[in-house]
Amino acid sequence: MRTWREKRAPEVTPSPNIWNWPEVYEAENRAQDSAGALWKALRAERDWSGLDVVDVGCGDGFHLPVFAATARSVIGVEPHEPLAERARARMSGTPGVDVRVAPAQRLPLADGSADLLHARTAYFFGPGCEPGLAEAERVLRPGGTLAIIDLDTASRPYGEWMRTDAPQIDPAAIESFFARHHFTSTTVSTLWRFHDRETFEAVLRIEFSAKTAARAIAESPGRTLPVTYRLRTRTKPSGLLTP
C-alpha cells in the first residue's frame, strides 16, 4: 500500500499531526483559541465580509465556515488529497465555497483574484518560503492582504516544547525574516480549552515527541493551556508609490 509520504509532491512539507490523526486534530481545532482572540485580531487587520478569501493549507476545512459566513467567496487550498476530501464534505452545499488540491508554491488561482489570503499554523511560511510568498503576492489584488497566523516559538510553555523537539527553530531569525519581508507582526494570547483531560493529552501526543509530550502533560494540569501566536500581515500596494 502506498503511503502519504510516497504520494506527496516534492515541494509539500507533511503535517504529520493532521495527516495521521485528523480526528484528534479536529478536537485540537475545537479547543484552540476558545475565546476567539485570533479571529478578532484577524478581522481587525482585514475584515473579509463581502470579499474573496483564500485559505492556504486549509486542512480538512475547519476554518472555512467562519470565512464563508460573510465572505463573497471562499477557496480552500490543501496539498493533501484526503484532507481536501474531508474539507469538501464539511462544506458540501455551502454556496460560494470551493476546495482545490495544490501546494502553496503553485496556487491554482488567477492573478489578482483574492482580497485576503489566510494561512494558519502552516509549515510553508517562514524562512525559506519565498516561493509561497511570491505566489500569494501574485494571487492578491492590489490592496489585498496576506495574513499568516503561526505559533510563537519564543513563548512559554508551547514554544519551549516546540524548540525542545526542534532545536533548529530560531525565534529571532523567524522575526527577522518577516520584518525583512515587510510584515507587521502582532502577538495574540489565546487559551486552549478541552472538554476532558483524555483529549487534552491525546492532542499533546500528536504535537510532540513522546518524551516532550510526557513533559508537557506533567507540566499542564487541568484542561486548559495558554498558547501564544503571532499574526503577521502584509497588504499589497493599491497604487503607484510616489516619492
C-alpha positions in Angstrom: 0.0 0.0 0.0 1.3 3.5 -0.9 1.7 5.9 2.0 1.1 9.6 2.1 4.8 10.1 2.0 5.0 8.4 -1.4 2.1 10.3 -2.8 3.0 13.9 -1.8 4.5 16.4 -4.2 8.2 17.1 -3.6 7.6 20.7 -2.5 5.0 19.7 0.1 6.0 19.5 3.7 3.9 16.9 5.5 1.8 17.9 8.5 2.1 14.7 10.5 -0.4 15.7 13.2 -3.4 16.3 11.0 -2.3 14.0 8.2 -2.1 11.0 10.5 -4.6 11.8 13.2 -7.3 14.0 11.6 -9.9 13.2 14.3 -7.6 14.1 17.1 -6.6 17.3 15.3 -10.3 18.1 14.9 -10.6 18.1 18.7 -7.5 20.3 18.8 -9.0 22.8 16.5 -12.2 22.9 18.6 -10.1 23.6 21.7 -7.8 26.2 20.2 -8.5 29.9 20.7 -11.5 29.3 22.9 -12.3 33.0 23.3 -11.9 33.9 19.6 -8.9 36.2 20.1 -7.3 35.2 16.8 -10.4 35.8 14.8 -10.9 39.2 16.5 -7.3 40.2 15.7 -7.5 39.0 12.1 -10.8 40.8 11.5 -9.3 44.0 12.9 -6.5 43.7 10.4 -8.7 42.8 7.4 -12.5 42.3 7.6 -13.3 39.7 5.0 -17.1 40.5 4.8 -18.1 40.7 1.1 -14.6 39.8 -0.1 -12.9 36.9 -1.9 -10.9 34.8 0.6 -8.3 32.0 0.0 -7.4 29.7 2.9 -4.0 28.2 2.1 -3.3 24.9 3.8 -6.9 24.6 4.8 -6.5 21.1 6.0 -9.9 19.5 6.5 -11.6 22.9 6.2 -12.2 23.6 9.9 -11.8 27.4 9.4 -13.7 27.6 6.1 -17.2 28.1 7.7 -16.1 31.2 9.6 -15.0 32.8 6.4 -18.0 31.6 4.4 -20.4 33.1 6.8 -19.7 36.6 5.5 -17.3 36.4 2.6 -18.3 36.7 -1.1 -16.4 33.6 -2.0 -14.0 31.2 -0.2 -11.4 28.9 -1.8 -9.6 26.4 0.4 -6.3 25.1 -1.0 -4.8 21.9 0.5 -2.0 19.8 -0.8 -3.1 16.5 0.9 -6.0 14.9 -1.1 -7.5 13.0 1.9 -7.8 16.3 3.8 -9.2 18.1 0.8 -11.9 15.5 0.5 -12.8 16.0 4.2 -13.0 19.7 3.6 -15.3 19.3 0.6 -17.5 17.1 2.7 -17.6 19.6 5.5 -18.6 22.5 3.1 -20.9 20.5 0.9 -23.9 22.5 0.0 -22.4 25.8 1.2 -22.6 28.3 -1.7 -19.6 30.2 -2.8 -17.0 27.7 -1.4 -14.6 25.6 -3.4 -11.7 23.3 -2.3 -8.7 22.7 -4.5 -5.7 20.4 -4.2 -2.3 22.2 -4.6 0.8 23.3 -2.7 1.3 26.9 -1.6 4.0 27.4 -4.2 1.6 26.6 -7.1 -1.8 28.1 -6.2 -4.5 27.1 -8.8 -5.8 30.7 -8.9 -5.8 33.6 -11.3 -3.6 36.6 -10.9 -5.3 39.3 -8.7 -8.2 37.1 -7.7 -8.3 37.4 -3.9 -8.7 40.1 -1.3 -7.5 38.0 1.7 -5.1 35.1 1.7 -5.0 33.3 5.1 -2.6 30.6 6.3 -2.8 29.3 9.9 -0.2 27.2 11.6 1.1 26.1 8.3 4.6 24.7 7.6 5.2 26.6 4.3 5.6 30.2 5.6 8.7 31.3 7.4 12.4 31.4 6.4 12.9 29.8 3.1 9.3 30.2 1.9 9.9 32.9 -0.7 8.1 30.9 -3.5 5.0 30.8 -1.3 5.2 34.5 -0.6 5.6 35.2 -4.3 2.5 33.1 -5.1 0.5 34.9 -2.5 1.6 38.3 -4.0 0.5 37.1 -7.5 -2.9 36.0 -6.3 -3.7 39.0 -4.2 -5.5 42.1 -5.8 -3.9 45.5 -5.2 -4.9 46.3 -1.6 -5.3 42.6 -0.7 -3.8 41.2 2.5 -1.7 38.2 3.2 -2.3 37.0 6.8 -0.2 34.3 8.4 -1.0 33.0 11.8 1.6 30.9 13.5 2.6 29.7 16.9 5.0 32.0 18.8 8.1 29.8 19.1 9.6 32.1 21.7 6.8 31.8 24.2 6.4 29.5 27.1 5.2 26.9 27.5 4.3 25.8 24.0 7.1 27.5 22.1 9.6 26.0 24.6 8.3 22.5 23.9 8.5 23.1 20.2 12.1 24.1 20.5 12.9 21.1 22.6 11.8 18.8 19.8 13.2 21.0 17.0 16.3 22.9 18.4 16.9 24.3 14.9 14.0 26.7 15.4 15.4 30.2 15.9 12.7 32.7 17.0 14.9 35.7 16.4 15.6 34.5 12.8 11.9 34.0 12.2 11.1 37.5 13.4 13.9 39.0 11.3 12.6 37.1 8.2 9.1 38.6 8.5 10.5 42.0 9.2 12.7 41.9 6.1 9.6 41.0 4.0 7.7 44.0 5.4 5.1 42.2 7.6 3.5 43.7 10.6 3.6 41.2 13.4 1.3 41.1 16.4 1.3 38.9 19.5 -2.0 37.2 20.2 -2.6 35.4 23.5 -5.1 32.6 23.5 -6.4 29.8 25.7 -6.9 26.3 24.5 -9.8 24.7 26.4 -10.6 21.0 26.3 -13.8 19.2 27.4 -11.8 16.4 29.0 -8.3 15.5 30.1 -8.0 12.5 27.9 -8.4 14.6 24.7 -6.0 17.2 26.0 -3.3 14.6 26.5 -4.1 13.0 23.1 -3.5 16.3 21.4 -0.2 16.9 23.1 0.9 13.4 22.0 0.3 14.1 18.3 2.1 17.5 18.5 5.3 16.4 20.3 7.7 13.6 20.6 6.8 11.0 23.3 9.4 12.5 25.7 8.3 16.1 25.2 4.6 15.2 25.3 5.2 13.4 28.6 6.8 16.6 29.9 4.1 18.8 28.5 1.4 16.6 30.1 3.2 16.7 33.5 3.6 20.5 33.3 -0.1 21.1 32.3 -2.6 20.1 35.0 -6.3 20.6 34.2 -7.9 21.0 30.8 -6.7 24.4 29.6 -3.4 25.6 28.1 -2.2 29.2 27.4 -0.8 29.4 23.8 0.7 32.5 22.2 0.5 33.2 18.4 2.0 35.7 16.0 -0.3 37.3 13.5 1.7 38.5 10.5 0.0 40.7 7.9 1.2 42.4 4.7 -1.0 44.4 2.3 -0.3 44.6 -1.4 0.1 48.3 -2.5 -3.1 49.5 -4.2 -1.5 52.1 -6.5 1.7 53.6 -7.7 4.1 54.7 -5.0 5.4 58.3 -5.4 8.3 60.0 -3.5 
